Amino acid sequence: MVVYDLKFAYPRHSYAHGFLLSVSADAFQRACETSNELTMEPLFKRYVIGKIHIEYGGTLQSTIVTAEALDLC
């Protein structure tokens, strides 16, 4: 998972939004560092398989986790 948006204000409402990867975060980072691509789009198409959203704190009674599959091809 790679987080692309985060708000940590616990115990107030907090969240994290991220991409689910088909490889480890370390492998994705290496691919980004060694890529000859001009944009991130080809790497996202190759390695991102979904999105994940996590919310907690504030008035929420429990942590909410939702995930969705993505087909970027």
C-alpha positions as protocol buffer text, in pm:
chain_id: "A"
residue {
  index: 1
  type: MET
  ca { x: 0 y: 0 z: 0 }
}
residue {
  index: 2
  type: VAL
  ca { x: 116 y: 351 z: -80 }
}
residue {
  index: 3
  type: VAL
  ca { x: -61 y: 638 z: 99 }
}
residue {
  index: 4
  type: TYR
  ca { x: -139 y: 940 z: -120 }
}
residue {
  index: 5
  type: ASP
  ca { x: -349 y: 1143 z: 127 }
}
residue {
  index: 6
  type: LEU
  ca { x: -337 y: 1142 z: 506 }
}
residue {
  index: 7
  type: LYS
  ca { x: -486 y: 1342 z: 789 }
}
residue {
  index: 8
  type: PHE
  ca { x: -376 y: 1238 z: 1136 }
}
residue {
  index: 9
  type: ALA
  ca { x: -559 y: 1431 z: 1404 }
}
residue {
  index: 10
  type: TYR
  ca { x: -650 y: 1148 z: 1644 }
}
residue {
  index: 11
  type: PRO
  ca { x: -860 y: 1148 z: 1859 }
}
residue {
  index: 12
  type: ARG
  ca { x: -1034 y: 1381 z: 1611 }
}
residue {
  index: 13
  type: HIS
  ca { x: -1142 y: 1247 z: 1273 }
}
residue {
  index: 14
  type: SER
  ca { x: -844 y: 1106 z: 1083 }
}
residue {
  index: 15
  type: TYR
  ca { x: -805 y: 923 z: 755 }
}
residue {
  index: 16
  type: ALA
  ca { x: -565 y: 764 z: 508 }
}
residue {
  index: 17
  type: HIS
  ca { x: -625 y: 709 z: 138 }
}
residue {
  index: 18
  type: GLY
  ca { x: -390 y: 485 z: -54 }
}
residue {
  index: 19
  type: PHE
  ca { x: -324 y: 268 z: -353 }
}
residue {
  index: 20
  type: LEU
  ca { x: -304 y: -110 z: -321 }
}
residue {
  index: 21
  type: LEU
  ca { x: -4 y: -247 z: -508 }
}
residue {
  index: 22
  type: SER
  ca { x: 68 y: -580 z: -672 }
}
residue {
  index: 23
  type: VAL
  ca { x: 427 y: -557 z: -537 }
}
residue {
  index: 24
  type: SER
  ca { x: 582 y: -446 z: -208 }
}
residue {
  index: 25
  type: ALA
  ca { x: 615 y: -74 z: -140 }
}
residue {
  index: 26
  type: ASP
  ca { x: 994 y: -116 z: -161 }
}
residue {
  index: 27
  type: ALA
  ca { x: 970 y: -281 z: -504 }
}
residue {
  index: 28
  type: PHE
  ca { x: 736 y: -4 z: -623 }
}
residue {
  index: 29
  type: GLN
  ca { x: 980 y: 261 z: -499 }
}
residue {
  index: 30
  type: ARG
  ca { x: 1269 y: 91 z: -681 }
}
residue {
  index: 31
  type: ALA
  ca { x: 1058 y: 77 z: -1000 }
}
residue {
  index: 32
  type: CYS
  ca { x: 986 y: 449 z: -967 }
}
residue {
  index: 33
  type: GLU
  ca { x: 1352 y: 532 z: -908 }
}
residue {
  index: 34
  type: THR
  ca { x: 1479 y: 327 z: -1202 }
}
residue {
  index: 35
  type: SER
  ca { x: 1203 y: 402 z: -1450 }
}
residue {
  index: 36
  type: ASN
  ca { x: 1274 y: 585 z: -1774 }
}
residue {
  index: 37
  type: GLU
  ca { x: 907 y: 683 z: -1800 }
}
residue {
  index: 38
  type: LEU
  ca { x: 827 y: 1055 z: -1827 }
}
residue {
  index: 39
  type: THR
  ca { x: 518 y: 1022 z: -1604 }
}
residue {
  index: 40
  type: MET
  ca { x: 395 y: 793 z: -1328 }
}
residue {
  index: 41
  type: GLU
  ca { x: 101 y: 670 z: -1537 }
}
residue {
  index: 42
  type: PRO
  ca { x: 273 y: 360 z: -1685 }
}
residue {
  index: 43
  type: LEU
  ca { x: 396 y: 255 z: -1340 }
}
residue {
  index: 44
  type: PHE
  ca { x: 50 y: 301 z: -1191 }
}
residue {
  index: 45
  type: LYS
  ca { x: -103 y: 94 z: -1472 }
}
residue {
  index: 46
  type: ARG
  ca { x: 153 y: -179 z: -1410 }
}
residue {
  index: 47
  type: TYR
  ca { x: 143 y: -197 z: -1028 }
}
residue {
  index: 48
  type: VAL
  ca { x: -175 y: -40 z: -883 }
}
residue {
  index: 49
  type: ILE
  ca { x: -456 y: -292 z: -836 }
}
residue {
  index: 50
  type: GLY
  ca { x: -690 y: -99 z: -607 }
}
residue {
  index: 51
  type: LYS
  ca { x: -760 y: 184 z: -366 }
}
residue {
  index: 52
  type: ILE
  ca { x: -805 y: 171 z: 10 }
}
residue {
  index: 53
  type: HIS
  ca { x: -964 y: 423 z: 244 }
}
residue {
  index: 54
  type: ILE
  ca { x: -929 y: 415 z: 623 }
}
residue {
  index: 55
  type: GLU
  ca { x: -1120 y: 646 z: 860 }
}
residue {
  index: 56
  type: TYR
  ca { x: -1113 y: 658 z: 1238 }
}
residue {
  index: 57
  type: GLY
  ca { x: -1154 y: 888 z: 1535 }
}
residue {
  index: 58
  type: GLY
  ca { x: -1391 y: 1179 z: 1580 }
}
residue {
  index: 59
  type: THR
  ca { x: -1752 y: 1069 z: 1606 }
}
residue {
  index: 60
  type: LEU
  ca { x: -1689 y: 731 z: 1443 }
}
residue {
  index: 61
  type: GLN
  ca { x: -1766 y: 438 z: 1672 }
}
residue {
  index: 62
  type: SER
  ca { x: -1513 y: 213 z: 1498 }
}
residue {
  index: 63
  type: THR
  ca { x: -1253 y: 220 z: 1224 }
}
residue {
  index: 64
  type: ILE
  ca { x: -1395 y: 212 z: 871 }
}
residue {
  index: 65
  type: VAL
  ca { x: -1191 y: 40 z: 600 }
}
residue {
  index: 66
  type: THR
  ca { x: -1312 y: 27 z: 241 }
}
residue {
  index: 67
  type: ALA
  ca { x: -1127 y: -104 z: -63 }
}
residue {
  index: 68
  type: GLU
  ca { x: -1206 y: -111 z: -430 }
}
residue {
  index: 69
  type: ALA
  ca { x: -1042 y: -284 z: -721 }
}
residue {
  index: 70
  type: LEU
  ca { x: -907 y: -71 z: -1003 }
}
residue {
  index: 71
  type: ASP
  ca { x: -838 y: -169 z: -1361 }
}
residue {
  index: 72
  type: LEU
  ca { x: -609 y: 102 z: -1495 }
}
residue {
  index: 73
  type: CYS
  ca { x: -516 y: -81 z: -1815 }
}
